[in-house]
Amino acid sequence: MESNIDTQTQRAILVGVQIGPRDIDYYMKELEQLAEAAGLEVVGVMTQKADRVNPATYMGKGKLEELQEAVQTLEADVVILNNELSGRQIRNLEDATGVKVIDRTILILDIFAARAVSREGKLQVELAQLQYRMPRLVGFGKALSRTGGGIGTRGPGEKKLETDRRHIARQIDEIRREIESVKATREVQRSRRNKSGLPIVAIAGYTNAGKSTLMNALLKESEKEDKDVFVKDMLFATLDTSLRKIRVDTDKEFILIDTVGFVSDLPHTLVNAFRSTLEEILYADLILHVVDASYEDCFFNMKVADKVLDEIGAEDIRKFYVFNKIDKVENYEDTLPGGPDCIFISAKNGTNLDVLMEKISGELFSDRVIAELMIPYDQGRITSYLCDNCKVLKMEYKNEGTYFEVELSGEDYGRLKEYLI
């Protein structure tokens, strides 16, 4: 994976061009958060309203002159445009300003490249980078126009651009094959989880909403795990899917999955590249849509996350809206939506986590029934299963077998009907 941003702290100027009625202020605030998440120091922000895009430099001539002056005055190292640029526009802007120019998509890709931990996560980022670069080879640097020949090229007059394009295409194919291999391994792991019979709860939502903090809080609430997942107050702190087992009661457990956060206008290449990671959500019995209740435009973030969930096919999965960070919101009950599917918590302070756990338990284990069973002595496997996986209320050894009074899931009740008494 390649990075477009120096590891040392660099000074950045952010530029946004508003085309049409779209409110650019929100997106510029988000771009600033993204820049800070990438370790950049934001020294200037510029915006422009325009009727159309300048095909050569995206922004108008006057704004470009203003940007040139700002780069010199503020001693900027990099310019970041909120809008997606073509290779030609990047080249022209770099020629005009004398500094590196990237767009919002490259910035997100850089953050992803720095944060990915697992092999699959790194492969997904590299795939997205190559998919982004492919259509931008034209005009993306003077070196691409040089001709080359000799061994390894199709002909003595082939352009380097065509060589680069074929090389990237081969890399994309190779990475896709590797991802499929990793995906097959994950399918085996998922199959094992399904065989365990444990329900799955997926934590989803806008990036930096507090999903990993919630996961750690629930782990502590269940007193099952002492290993925390990575938490930091920045965009995209979590990129790789984390899985933990949560115990609700002596016999009630579920698997909790933390997923990568969503962001507005997530580049299409990233949605596609991370689709296999997001697909974990599709196997969930319940989605906890975590919302940063303290954010002034949290309803917009909710819509963004819901849109992504719909795009990956999760629209029909049961969902709870978990409004987090209520410790930072005054009169939250008056300003936030209510209803049976809305829970107000502070994952950091532990507020209402017991309420959330009760809601989760009620949703996942509502089909539990009390049953009386007589298990023949030659069915020791069933006896062991009941003792290990179910809440046994009473157990006695009778002449005809082992008597159980036990709490069963609807699935277990159906499988063990022949032993009911």
Secondary structure, DSSP 8 states (H G I E B T S, - for coil): ---SS-SS--EEEEEEEEESS--HHHHHHHHHHHHHHTT-EEEEEEEEEESS-BTTTBS-HHHHHHHHHHHHHHT-SEEEESS---HHHHHHHHHHHSSEEEEHHHHHHHHHHHH--SHHHHHHHHHHHHHHHGGG-TTS-GGGG-B--STTSSSTT-BHHHHHHHHHHHHHHHHHHHHHHHHHHHHHHHHHHHHHT--EEEEEEBTTSSHHHHHHHHHHHHT---------SSTTS--S-EEEEEESSSS-EEEEEE---B-TT--HHHHHHTHHHHGGGGG-SEEEEEEETTSTTHHHHHHHHHHHHHHTT-TTS-EEEEEE-GGG-TTHHHHS--STTEEE-BTTTTBTHHHHHHHHHHHHSTT-EEEEEEE-TT-HHHHHHHHHHSEEEEEEE-SSSEEEEEEE-HHHHHHTGGGB-
